[in-house]
Amino acid sequence: NSIGIEVDEKLRPVNESGNVVFENLFAAGAIIAYANSMAEKSGGGVAIATGYRSGEVAADLAKKV
């Protein structure tokens, strides 16, 4: 649970400097850094919430193209 991909507020992966790596790539669920779903027993909730948010952001991005 101490390993994962750090993301910004739009769930886009960021590098060690906090800069977005890819504008059109989103992370969701247990792959996100600092998510401790095992201890919190929140794996399903984290997956649903971040998956939903990723979909919203991706849809907004698609509208701009």
All heavy atoms as a GROMACS GRO file, in nm:
protein
  466
    1ASN      N    1   0.080  -0.120   0.000
    1ASN     CA    2   0.000   0.000   0.000
    1ASN      C    3   0.084   0.126   0.000
    1ASN      O    4   0.030   0.234  -0.005
    1ASN     CB    5  -0.094   0.000   0.120
    1ASN     CG    6  -0.203  -0.104   0.106
    1ASN    OD1    7  -0.248  -0.132  -0.004
    1ASN    ND2    8  -0.244  -0.162   0.215
    2SER      N    9   0.215   0.113   0.008
    2SER     CA   10   0.300   0.231   0.006
    2SER      C   11   0.355   0.259  -0.133
    2SER      O   12   0.434   0.349  -0.151
    2SER     CB   13   0.415   0.215   0.105
    2SER     OG   14   0.493   0.104   0.069
    3ILE      N   15   0.312   0.181  -0.230
    3ILE     CA   16   0.358   0.199  -0.367
    3ILE      C   17   0.237   0.233  -0.454
    3ILE      O   18   0.129   0.180  -0.436
    3ILE     CB   19   0.424   0.071  -0.420
    3ILE    CG1   20   0.547   0.038  -0.336
    3ILE    CG2   21   0.461   0.084  -0.566
    3ILE    CD1   22   0.610  -0.093  -0.371
    4GLY      N   23   0.257   0.323  -0.546
    4GLY     CA   24   0.150   0.358  -0.637
    4GLY      C   25   0.187   0.479  -0.721
    4GLY      O   26   0.294   0.536  -0.706
    5ILE      N   27   0.096   0.517  -0.806
    5ILE     CA   28   0.117   0.630  -0.895
    5ILE      C   29   0.059   0.755  -0.830
    5ILE      O   30  -0.058   0.758  -0.793
    5ILE     CB   31   0.048   0.605  -1.031
    5ILE    CG1   32   0.111   0.483  -1.099
    5ILE    CG2   33   0.057   0.728  -1.120
    5ILE    CD1   34   0.039   0.438  -1.223
    6GLU      N   35   0.141   0.858  -0.819
    6GLU     CA   36   0.091   0.985  -0.766
    6GLU      C   37   0.013   1.055  -0.877
    6GLU      O   38   0.051   1.049  -0.994
    6GLU     CB   39   0.206   1.072  -0.717
    6GLU     CG   40   0.271   1.013  -0.593
    6GLU     CD   41   0.363   1.110  -0.523
    6GLU    OE1   42   0.336   1.231  -0.526
    6GLU    OE2   43   0.462   1.062  -0.465
    7VAL      N   44  -0.096   1.118  -0.839
    7VAL     CA   45  -0.185   1.183  -0.936
    7VAL      C   46  -0.217   1.326  -0.893
    7VAL      O   47  -0.199   1.362  -0.777
    7VAL     CB   48  -0.316   1.104  -0.953
    7VAL    CG1   49  -0.289   0.966  -1.011
    7VAL    CG2   50  -0.391   1.092  -0.821
    8ASP      N   51  -0.267   1.404  -0.988
    8ASP     CA   52  -0.314   1.539  -0.955
    8ASP      C   53  -0.463   1.534  -0.924
    8ASP      O   54  -0.522   1.426  -0.913
    8ASP     CB   55  -0.283   1.637  -1.069
    8ASP     CG   56  -0.364   1.612  -1.197
    8ASP    OD1   57  -0.441   1.514  -1.205
    8ASP    OD2   58  -0.350   1.695  -1.290
    9GLU      N   59  -0.526   1.649  -0.909
    9GLU     CA   60  -0.668   1.654  -0.872
    9GLU      C   61  -0.760   1.598  -0.980
    9GLU      O   62  -0.875   1.565  -0.954
    9GLU     CB   63  -0.709   1.798  -0.837
    9GLU     CG   64  -0.707   1.896  -0.953
    9GLU     CD   65  -0.569   1.951  -0.987
    9GLU    OE1   66  -0.472   1.927  -0.912
    9GLU    OE2   67  -0.558   2.018  -1.091
   10LYS      N   68  -0.707   1.585  -1.103
   10LYS     CA   69  -0.785   1.526  -1.212
   10LYS      C   70  -0.748   1.379  -1.234
   10LYS      O   71  -0.786   1.320  -1.335
   10LYS     CB   72  -0.765   1.606  -1.340
   10LYS     CG   73  -0.822   1.745  -1.331
   10LYS     CD   74  -0.807   1.818  -1.462
   10LYS     CE   75  -0.869   1.956  -1.454
   10LYS     NZ   76  -0.854   2.030  -1.580
   11LEU      N   77  -0.672   1.323  -1.140
   11LEU     CA   78  -0.630   1.182  -1.142
   11LEU      C   79  -0.537   1.148  -1.258
   11LEU      O   80  -0.528   1.035  -1.302
   11LEU     CB   81  -0.752   1.088  -1.141
   11LEU     CG   82  -0.839   1.100  -1.017
   11LEU    CD1   83  -0.964   1.015  -1.032
   11LEU    CD2   84  -0.763   1.059  -0.893
   12ARG      N   85  -0.463   1.249  -1.306
   12ARG     CA   86  -0.362   1.226  -1.409
   12ARG      C   87  -0.229   1.196  -1.340
   12ARG      O   88  -0.194   1.263  -1.242
   12ARG     CB   89  -0.347   1.348  -1.499
   12ARG     CG   90  -0.476   1.383  -1.573
   12ARG     CD   91  -0.464   1.513  -1.647
   12ARG     NE   92  -0.441   1.621  -1.551
   12ARG     CZ   93  -0.432   1.749  -1.583
   12ARG    NH1   94  -0.440   1.786  -1.709
   12ARG    NH2   95  -0.411   1.841  -1.490
   13PRO      N   96  -0.154   1.098  -1.388
   13PRO     CA   97  -0.024   1.068  -1.328
   13PRO      C   98   0.070   1.188  -1.334
   13PRO      O   99   0.072   1.260  -1.433
   13PRO     CB  100   0.030   0.954  -1.414
   13PRO     CG  101  -0.091   0.893  -1.475
   13PRO     CD  102  -0.186   1.006  -1.497
   14VAL      N  103   0.144   1.209  -1.225
   14VAL     CA  104   0.242   1.317  -1.220
   14VAL      C  105   0.380   1.259  -1.191
   14VAL      O  106   0.393   1.150  -1.135
   14VAL     CB  107   0.205   1.422  -1.112
   14VAL    CG1  108   0.074   1.490  -1.145
   14VAL    CG2  109   0.199   1.361  -0.973
   15ASN      N  110   0.483   1.334  -1.230
   15ASN     CA  111   0.620   1.290  -1.203
   15ASN      C  112   0.662   1.336  -1.064
   15ASN      O  113   0.583   1.396  -0.990
   15ASN     CB  114   0.716   1.339  -1.312
   15ASN     CG  115   0.723   1.489  -1.322
   15ASN    OD1  116   0.686   1.563  -1.231
   15ASN    ND2  117   0.772   1.537  -1.436
   16GLU      N  118   0.787   1.314  -1.030
   16GLU     CA  119   0.834   1.348  -0.895
   16GLU      C  120   0.832   1.498  -0.868
   16GLU      O  121   0.834   1.541  -0.753
   16GLU     CB  122   0.976   1.292  -0.871
   16GLU     CG  123   1.080   1.331  -0.973
   16GLU     CD  124   1.078   1.248  -1.100
   16GLU    OE1  125   1.019   1.140  -1.103
   16GLU    OE2  126   1.139   1.293  -1.199
   17SER      N  127   0.824   1.580  -0.972
   17SER     CA  128   0.814   1.725  -0.956
   17SER      C  129   0.670   1.773  -0.946
   17SER      O  130   0.645   1.891  -0.929
   17SER     CB  131   0.882   1.796  -1.073
   17SER     OG  132   1.018   1.760  -1.081
   18GLY      N  133   0.575   1.680  -0.963
   18GLY     CA  134   0.434   1.716  -0.958
   18GLY      C  135   0.376   1.760  -1.090
   18GLY      O  136   0.262   1.806  -1.096
   19ASN      N  137   0.454   1.746  -1.197
   19ASN     CA  138   0.406   1.783  -1.330
   19ASN      C  139   0.332   1.668  -1.395
   19ASN      O  140   0.375   1.552  -1.385
   19ASN     CB  141   0.524   1.825  -1.419
   19ASN     CG  142   0.596   1.946  -1.364
   19ASN    OD1  143   0.534   2.040  -1.317
   19ASN    ND2  144   0.728   1.942  -1.368
   20VAL      N  145   0.222   1.698  -1.463
   20VAL     CA  146   0.143   1.596  -1.530
   20VAL      C  147   0.227   1.530  -1.639
   20VAL      O  148   0.292   1.598  -1.719
   20VAL     CB  149   0.015   1.658  -1.590
   20VAL    CG1  150  -0.062   1.558  -1.674
   20VAL    CG2  151  -0.074   1.713  -1.479
   21VAL      N  152   0.226   1.398  -1.643
   21VAL     CA  153   0.304   1.322  -1.740
   21VAL      C  154   0.230   1.311  -1.873
   21VAL      O  155   0.287   1.334  -1.979
   21VAL     CB  156   0.338   1.181  -1.685
   21VAL    CG1  157   0.420   1.103  -1.785
   21VAL    CG2  158   0.413   1.192  -1.553
   22PHE      N  159   0.100   1.276  -1.867
   22PHE     CA  160   0.017   1.265  -1.987
   22PHE      C  161  -0.117   1.331  -1.958
   22PHE      O  162  -0.180   1.300  -1.858
   22PHE     CB  163  -0.006   1.119  -2.026
   22PHE     CG  164   0.119   1.045  -2.064
   22PHE    CD1  165   0.178   0.956  -1.976
   22PHE    CD2  166   0.178   1.065  -2.187
   22PHE    CE1  167   0.293   0.888  -2.010
   22PHE    CE2  168   0.293   0.997  -2.222
   22PHE     CZ  169   0.351   0.909  -2.133
   23GLU      N  170  -0.162   1.418  -2.048
   23GLU     CA  171  -0.289   1.489  -2.029
   23GLU      C  172  -0.409   1.396  -2.043
   23GLU      O  173  -0.515   1.424  -1.986
   23GLU     CB  174  -0.301   1.604  -2.130
   23GLU     CG  175  -0.200   1.715  -2.109
   23GLU     CD  176  -0.230   1.799  -1.986
   23GLU    OE1  177  -0.348   1.814  -1.951
   23GLU    OE2  178  -0.133   1.849  -1.926
   24ASN      N  179  -0.396   1.290  -2.119
   24ASN     CA  180  -0.510   1.204  -2.150
   24ASN      C  181  -0.500   1.065  -2.087
   24ASN      O  182  -0.558   0.969  -2.137
   24ASN     CB  183  -0.527   1.192  -2.301
   24ASN     CG  184  -0.409   1.125  -2.369
   24ASN    OD1  185  -0.302   1.114  -2.311
   24ASN    ND2  186  -0.427   1.082  -2.492
   25LEU      N  187  -0.428   1.054  -1.977
   25LEU     CA  188  -0.415   0.927  -1.906
   25LEU      C  189  -0.460   0.949  -1.762
   25LEU      O  190  -0.422   1.047  -1.698
   25LEU     CB  191  -0.269   0.879  -1.909
   25LEU     CG  192  -0.240   0.747  -1.840
   25LEU    CD1  193  -0.310   0.632  -1.913
   25LEU    CD2  194  -0.091   0.723  -1.834
   26PHE      N  195  -0.545   0.859  -1.712
   26PHE     CA  196  -0.602   0.875  -1.580
   26PHE      C  197  -0.581   0.747  -1.499
   26PHE      O  198  -0.580   0.638  -1.554
   26PHE     CB  199  -0.751   0.907  -1.589
   26PHE     CG  200  -0.779   1.023  -1.680
   26PHE    CD1  201  -0.811   1.002  -1.813
   26PHE    CD2  202  -0.770   1.152  -1.633
   26PHE    CE1  203  -0.835   1.109  -1.898
   26PHE    CE2  204  -0.793   1.260  -1.717
   26PHE     CZ  205  -0.825   1.238  -1.849
   27ALA      N  206  -0.566   0.762  -1.369
   27ALA     CA  207  -0.548   0.647  -1.280
   27ALA      C  208  -0.672   0.631  -1.193
   27ALA      O  209  -0.737   0.730  -1.158
   27ALA     CB  210  -0.425   0.667  -1.194
   28ALA      N  211  -0.702   0.508  -1.159
   28ALA     CA  212  -0.818   0.482  -1.074
   28ALA      C  213  -0.792   0.357  -0.991
   28ALA      O  214  -0.717   0.268  -1.031
   28ALA     CB  215  -0.944   0.463  -1.158
   29GLY      N  216  -0.852   0.352  -0.874
   29GLY     CA  217  -0.845   0.234  -0.790
   29GLY      C  218  -0.716   0.219  -0.712
   29GLY      O  219  -0.651   0.316  -0.676
   30ALA      N  220  -0.679   0.096  -0.689
   30ALA     CA  221  -0.567   0.062  -0.602
   30ALA      C  222  -0.431   0.105  -0.655
   30ALA      O  223  -0.334   0.105  -0.581
   30ALA     CB  224  -0.566  -0.089  -0.576
   31ILE      N  225  -0.423   0.144  -0.781
   31ILE     CA  226  -0.294   0.185  -0.838
   31ILE      C  227  -0.252   0.323  -0.790
   31ILE      O  228  -0.137   0.361  -0.799
   31ILE     CB  229  -0.299   0.179  -0.992
   31ILE    CG1  230  -0.159   0.181  -1.050
   31ILE    CG2  231  -0.383   0.292  -1.048
   31ILE    CD1  232  -0.152   0.144  -1.196
   32ILE      N  233  -0.346   0.401  -0.735
   32ILE     CA  234  -0.316   0.536  -0.689
   32ILE      C  235  -0.235   0.531  -0.559
   32ILE      O  236  -0.267   0.455  -0.468
   32ILE     CB  237  -0.446   0.616  -0.668
   32ILE    CG1  238  -0.517   0.633  -0.803
   32ILE    CG2  239  -0.418   0.752  -0.605
   32ILE    CD1  240  -0.651   0.702  -0.792
   33ALA      N  241  -0.131   0.613  -0.555
   33ALA     CA  242  -0.044   0.618  -0.438
   33ALA      C  243  -0.121   0.659  -0.313
   33ALA      O  244  -0.215   0.738  -0.321
   33ALA     CB  245   0.071   0.715  -0.462
   34TYR      N  246  -0.079   0.606  -0.200
   34TYR     CA  247  -0.131   0.637  -0.068
   34TYR      C  248  -0.272   0.586  -0.041
   34TYR      O  249  -0.328   0.613   0.064
   34TYR     CB  250  -0.124   0.788  -0.038
   34TYR     CG  251   0.010   0.848  -0.073
   34TYR    CD1  252   0.021   0.939  -0.176
   34TYR    CD2  253   0.125   0.808  -0.006
   34TYR    CE1  254   0.145   0.992  -0.210
   34TYR    CE2  255   0.248   0.861  -0.039
   34TYR     CZ  256   0.257   0.953  -0.142
   34TYR     OH  257   0.380   1.004  -0.176
   35ALA      N  258  -0.330   0.513  -0.134
   35ALA     CA  259  -0.460   0.450  -0.108
   35ALA      C  260  -0.434   0.328  -0.022
   35ALA      O  261  -0.359   0.239  -0.059
   35ALA     CB  262  -0.527   0.411  -0.240
   36ASN      N  263  -0.492   0.322   0.094
   36ASN     CA  264  -0.471   0.211   0.186
   36ASN      C  265  -0.601   0.133   0.201
   36ASN      O  266  -0.660   0.125   0.308
   36ASN     CB  267  -0.420   0.261   0.320
   36ASN     CG  268  -0.365   0.150   0.405
   36ASN    OD1  269  -0.373   0.034   0.370
   36ASN    ND2  270  -0.308   0.186   0.518
   37SER      N  271  -0.647   0.079   0.090
   37SER     CA  272  -0.778   0.013   0.089
   37SER      C  273  -0.781  -0.114   0.173
   37SER      O  274  -0.888  -0.153   0.221
   37SER     CB  275  -0.818  -0.018  -0.055
   37SER     OG  276  -0.722  -0.100  -0.117
   38MET      N  277  -0.667  -0.178   0.194
   38MET     CA  278  -0.665  -0.299   0.277
   38MET      C  279  -0.697  -0.265   0.422
   38MET      O  280  -0.780  -0.329   0.485
   38MET     CB  281  -0.528  -0.367   0.267
   38MET     CG  282  -0.496  -0.419   0.128
   38MET     SD  283  -0.605  -0.551   0.076
   38MET     CE  284  -0.530  -0.686   0.161
   39ALA      N  285  -0.632  -0.163   0.475
   39ALA     CA  286  -0.655  -0.124   0.615
   39ALA      C  287  -0.791  -0.058   0.633
   39ALA      O  288  -0.859  -0.079   0.733
   39ALA     CB  289  -0.545  -0.030   0.662
   40GLU      N  290  -0.832   0.021   0.535
   40GLU     CA  291  -0.959   0.093   0.544
   40GLU      C  292  -1.079   0.009   0.500
   40GLU      O  293  -1.192   0.049   0.521
   40GLU     CB  294  -0.952   0.219   0.458
   40GLU     CG  295  -0.847   0.317   0.500
   40GLU     CD  296  -0.828   0.429   0.400
   40GLU    OE1  297  -0.891   0.426   0.292
   40GLU    OE2  298  -0.749   0.521   0.430
   41LYS      N  299  -1.048  -0.102   0.432
   41LYS     CA  300  -1.152  -0.186   0.373
   41LYS      C  301  -1.243  -0.104   0.282
   41LYS      O  302  -1.365  -0.111   0.287
   41LYS     CB  303  -1.233  -0.256   0.483
   41LYS     CG  304  -1.148  -0.350   0.567
   41LYS     CD  305  -1.232  -0.428   0.664
   41LYS     CE  306  -1.156  -0.518   0.755
   41LYS     NZ  307  -1.022  -0.542   0.749
   42SER      N  308  -1.176  -0.024   0.197
   42SER     CA  309  -1.247   0.068   0.110
   42SER      C  310  -1.213   0.048  -0.038
   42SER      O  311  -1.232   0.138  -0.118
   42SER     CB  312  -1.214   0.212   0.149
   42SER     OG  313  -1.075   0.236   0.132
   43GLY      N  314  -1.161  -0.068  -0.072
   43GLY     CA  315  -1.118  -0.092  -0.209
   43GLY      C  316  -1.224  -0.067  -0.313
   43GLY      O  317  -1.201   0.000  -0.413
   44GLY      N  318  -1.344  -0.118  -0.289
   44GLY     CA  319  -1.453  -0.096  -0.384
   44GLY      C  320  -1.491   0.049  -0.395
   44GLY      O  321  -1.514   0.101  -0.505
   45GLY      N  322  -1.495   0.117  -0.283
   45GLY     CA  323  -1.531   0.259  -0.282
   45GLY      C  324  -1.427   0.344  -0.353
   45GLY      O  325  -1.462   0.434  -0.430
   46VAL      N  326  -1.300   0.316  -0.328
   46VAL     CA  327  -1.193   0.390  -0.395
   46VAL      C  328  -1.200   0.366  -0.546
   46VAL      O  329  -1.190   0.459  -0.626
   46VAL     CB  330  -1.054   0.351  -0.339
   46VAL    CG1  331  -0.941   0.408  -0.424
   46VAL    CG2  332  -1.040   0.396  -0.195
   47ALA      N  333  -1.220   0.242  -0.586
   47ALA     CA  334  -1.228   0.209  -0.728
   47ALA      C  335  -1.346   0.278  -0.795
   47ALA      O  336  -1.332   0.336  -0.903
   47ALA     CB  337  -1.237   0.058  -0.747
   48ILE      N  338  -1.461   0.275  -0.730
   48ILE     CA  339  -1.580   0.338  -0.789
   48ILE      C  340  -1.564   0.489  -0.797
   48ILE      O  341  -1.590   0.550  -0.901
   48ILE     CB  342  -1.706   0.300  -0.708
   48ILE    CG1  343  -1.737   0.153  -0.726
   48ILE    CG2  344  -1.825   0.386  -0.748
   48ILE    CD1  345  -1.840   0.099  -0.629
   49ALA      N  346  -1.522   0.550  -0.688
   49ALA     CA  347  -1.511   0.696  -0.684
   49ALA      C  348  -1.407   0.749  -0.783
   49ALA      O  349  -1.432   0.844  -0.857
   49ALA     CB  350  -1.478   0.743  -0.543
   50THR      N  351  -1.290   0.686  -0.786
   50THR     CA  352  -1.186   0.734  -0.875
   50THR      C  353  -1.215   0.698  -1.020
   50THR      O  354  -1.182   0.774  -1.110
   50THR     CB  355  -1.047   0.683  -0.833
   50THR    OG1  356  -1.048   0.539  -0.828
   50THR    CG2  357  -1.005   0.740  -0.698
   51GLY      N  358  -1.279   0.586  -1.043
   51GLY     CA  359  -1.320   0.550  -1.179
   51GLY      C  360  -1.423   0.647  -1.232
   51GLY      O  361  -1.416   0.691  -1.348
   52TYR      N  362  -1.518   0.683  -1.149
   52TYR     CA  363  -1.621   0.780  -1.188
   52TYR      C  364  -1.558   0.916  -1.219
   52TYR      O  365  -1.587   0.977  -1.321
   52TYR     CB  366  -1.724   0.794  -1.076
   52TYR     CG  367  -1.840   0.883  -1.110
   52TYR    CD1  368  -1.950   0.833  -1.178
   52TYR    CD2  369  -1.839   1.017  -1.075
   52TYR    CE1  370  -2.057   0.916  -1.211
   52TYR    CE2  371  -1.945   1.100  -1.107
   52TYR     CZ  372  -2.054   1.049  -1.174
   52TYR     OH  373  -2.160   1.131  -1.206
   53ARG      N  374  -1.470   0.961  -1.130
   53ARG     CA  375  -1.404   1.090  -1.151
   53ARG      C  376  -1.317   1.088  -1.276
   53ARG      O  377  -1.317   1.185  -1.354
   53ARG     CB  378  -1.319   1.127  -1.028
   53ARG     CG  379  -1.241   1.255  -1.042
   53ARG     CD  380  -1.332   1.376  -1.046
   53ARG     NE  381  -1.250   1.497  -1.056
   53ARG     CZ  382  -1.283   1.600  -1.130
   53ARG    NH1  383  -1.396   1.601  -1.197
   53ARG    NH2  384  -1.204   1.705  -1.136
   54SER      N  385  -1.246   0.981  -1.301
   54SER     CA  386  -1.166   0.969  -1.422
   54SER      C  387  -1.253   0.979  -1.546
   54SER      O  388  -1.217   1.044  -1.644
   54SER     CB  389  -1.090   0.836  -1.424
   54SER     OG  390  -0.993   0.832  -1.324
   55GLY      N  391  -1.369   0.916  -1.542
   55GLY     CA  392  -1.463   0.923  -1.654
   55GLY      C  393  -1.513   1.064  -1.679
   55GLY      O  394  -1.525   1.108  -1.793
   56GLU      N  395  -1.542   1.136  -1.570
   56GLU     CA  396  -1.587   1.275  -1.584
   56GLU      C  397  -1.480   1.362  -1.650
   56GLU      O  398  -1.508   1.439  -1.742
   56GLU     CB  399  -1.617   1.335  -1.447
   56GLU     CG  400  -1.744   1.289  -1.382
   56GLU     CD  401  -1.767   1.359  -1.250
   56GLU    OE1  402  -1.671   1.379  -1.173
   56GLU    OE2  403  -1.883   1.393  -1.224
   57VAL      N  404  -1.358   1.348  -1.602
   57VAL     CA  405  -1.248   1.429  -1.655
   57VAL      C  406  -1.220   1.392  -1.801
   57VAL      O  407  -1.198   1.479  -1.885
   57VAL     CB  408  -1.121   1.414  -1.568
   57VAL    CG1  409  -1.004   1.488  -1.629
   57VAL    CG2  410  -1.147   1.463  -1.428
   58ALA      N  411  -1.222   1.264  -1.832
   58ALA     CA  412  -1.200   1.220  -1.971
   58ALA      C  413  -1.309   1.273  -2.063
   58ALA      O  414  -1.281   1.317  -2.175
   58ALA     CB  415  -1.194   1.067  -1.978
   59ALA      N  416  -1.433   1.273  -2.017
   59ALA     CA  417  -1.544   1.325  -2.098
   59ALA      C  418  -1.526   1.475  -2.123
   59ALA      O  419  -1.549   1.523  -2.234
   59ALA     CB  420  -1.677   1.297  -2.030
   60ASP      N  421  -1.486   1.548  -2.019
   60ASP     CA  422  -1.461   1.692  -2.036
   60ASP      C  423  -1.348   1.716  -2.135
   60ASP      O  424  -1.356   1.807  -2.220
   60ASP     CB  425  -1.425   1.756  -1.902
   60ASP     CG  426  -1.545   1.771  -1.809
   60ASP    OD1  427  -1.660   1.761  -1.858
   60ASP    OD2  428  -1.522   1.791  -1.689
   61LEU      N  429  -1.245   1.635  -2.128
   61LEU     CA  430  -1.133   1.648  -2.221
   61LEU      C  431  -1.177   1.619  -2.366
   61LEU      O  432  -1.140   1.690  -2.458
   61LEU     CB  433  -1.019   1.553  -2.181
   61LEU     CG  434  -0.894   1.554  -2.266
   61LEU    CD1  435  -0.825   1.690  -2.259
   61LEU    CD2  436  -0.798   1.446  -2.221
   62ALA      N  437  -1.262   1.519  -2.383
   62ALA     CA  438  -1.311   1.483  -2.516
   62ALA      C  439  -1.398   1.594  -2.576
   62ALA      O  440  -1.397   1.615  -2.698
   62ALA     CB  441  -1.391   1.354  -2.509
   63LYS      N  442  -1.469   1.667  -2.494
   63LYS     CA  443  -1.552   1.777  -2.542
   63LYS      C  444  -1.469   1.891  -2.598
   63LYS      O  445  -1.515   1.966  -2.682
   63LYS     CB  446  -1.640   1.830  -2.429
   63LYS     CG  447  -1.749   1.736  -2.388
   63LYS     CD  448  -1.826   1.793  -2.270
   63LYS     CE  449  -1.924   1.691  -2.213
   63LYS     NZ  450  -1.989   1.740  -2.092
   64LYS      N  451  -1.345   1.904  -2.549
   64LYS     CA  452  -1.259   2.013  -2.591
   64LYS      C  453  -1.187   1.984  -2.722
   64LYS      O  454  -1.128   2.072  -2.780
   64LYS     CB  455  -1.156   2.042  -2.482
   64LYS     CG  456  -1.218   2.097  -2.356
   64LYS     CD  457  -1.114   2.118  -2.249
   64LYS     CE  458  -1.181   2.165  -2.120
   64LYS     NZ  459  -1.085   2.179  -2.011
   65VAL      N  460  -1.191   1.860  -2.766
   65VAL     CA  461  -1.118   1.820  -2.888
   65VAL      C  462  -1.200   1.848  -3.011
   65VAL      O  463  -1.312   1.855  -3.022
   65VAL     CB  464  -1.081   1.670  -2.883
   65VAL    CG1  465  -1.019   1.626  -3.012
   65VAL    CG2  466  -0.988   1.645  -2.767
   0.00000   0.00000   0.00000
